[in-house]
Amino acid sequence: MMGINTDLLHAEQVHAELWGTYEPHAMAHVSPIYQTSTYVLKDFDSAVYLNQHVEDGFAYSRFGNPSTDELEKKIAHLEHAESALAAASGLGAISTAAMSCIKAGDHVIIGDVIYGCSYTLFAKVLSHMGIEYTRVDTSKVENIEQAIRPNTTLVYVETPANPTLKISDIQAISDCVHSHKGITLIVDSTFASPYLQNPLDLGADLVVHSATKYLCGHGNVVAGVIAGDKERIHTCRMPYLQCFGAVLDPFAAWQLMNGMKTLGIRMERHCQNAMKVAKYLENHPKIERVYYPGLESHPTHEIAKKQMHGGYGGMMSADIKGGLDAVRTVMNNVKVFSLATSLGNVDSLIQHSPTMSHFDMTPEERYASEIYDGQVRLSIGIEDAEDLIADLDQALALI
Ligand SMILES: *Cc1c(COP(=O)(O)O)cnc(C)c1O
């Protein structure tokens, strides 16, 4: 077993050889992009076989492609999983994973604080297909126990949660969920990345990531991944991803693998910078409250300390005193931070959760989940922390 930084570079690395009759010999150090929709098959019998056993080879790129295959093997390695599946976006991964374990008439339990579109998936799409949902504060496992019904088949948790960074205890939730029969636990671990947290080791059945975020790290790819045991991932692939068609493009897979090589050193710097910014904001007179799991003041800091690998990530939210007007002043005047949704990029971003990522929730739902009107979400990049602090300082001074 190698360290994760070695694995990020070498695990499942393909050094591809040009095959067939090509001369002179060449073996690519970085794997090529298999930008092809289909494959020339050896003969009739292997064509018949491959179309029915899509995991044993490549017949058509919606069923599998060498570039996405290499990515999937790397993700499985990083999440300590038997298998993994790439999707065209985080939501492509989440909807595929969720649909693979529910049917009409089922009941699902979702965290009260989750990414806005994940909430929309359950609240406005799956609920119209006869799948009921209950939102609970998953940072307290007893809330999940109380919400379980005879027809509950899925518990969907995001930790750290977007945007309040609430932490849920994956091990405790897994113990609770698996003391009942037939319930799958899916954890969205996007904010942590595999560098800071491995939900499958703590009992989750499937882990999902928006790979658009930290895994890619450079803001130039939209992608998602699912990892878990062979059987569950096979079901996600066939028939769900195969039929919904949210497959990842080979070029995006290749770009994502380039980004992933530096995940370790990026996450180290994200964590260091975020801690400095969080401490600065916590002492700022114009800030009401800072939500960063690395701060001892964070209500679920102790769970984060226990289940994350010694770092708390680069994401935080902060309530600015003065509501929307103050938010507008800060967001219009930052110079190093970009006003942009998304997160996990090498450069710092700022967004307003109530009107941007979480606009689909009702105000009542938002307030009950501590998503207040004056709240901004910061994705702390790998710039010099002093410059990030100075940038926020000048913008906050204009309120
Ligand atoms: C961004 C995000 C998603 C959705 O991912 P896309 O790649 O945009 O589809 C899901 N979960 C979390 C926690 C996210 O931050």
The ligand as a Gaussian input file, in Angstrom:
#p B3LYP/6-31G(d) Opt

LIG

0 1
 C      -21.608000      20.949000      -7.307000
 C      -22.135000      19.895000      -6.431000
 C      -22.939000      18.876000      -6.944000
 C      -23.368000      18.832000      -8.398000
 O      -22.300000      18.594000      -9.218000
 P      -22.272000      18.979000     -10.789000
 O      -20.950000      18.481000     -11.222000
 O      -22.434000      20.455000     -10.862000
 O      -23.414000      18.269000     -11.416000
 C      -23.350000      17.880000      -6.093000
 N      -23.007000      17.882000      -4.785000
 C      -22.251000      18.859000      -4.254000
 C      -21.907000      18.815000      -2.803000
 C      -21.793000      19.897000      -5.053000
 O      -21.056000      20.875000      -4.516000

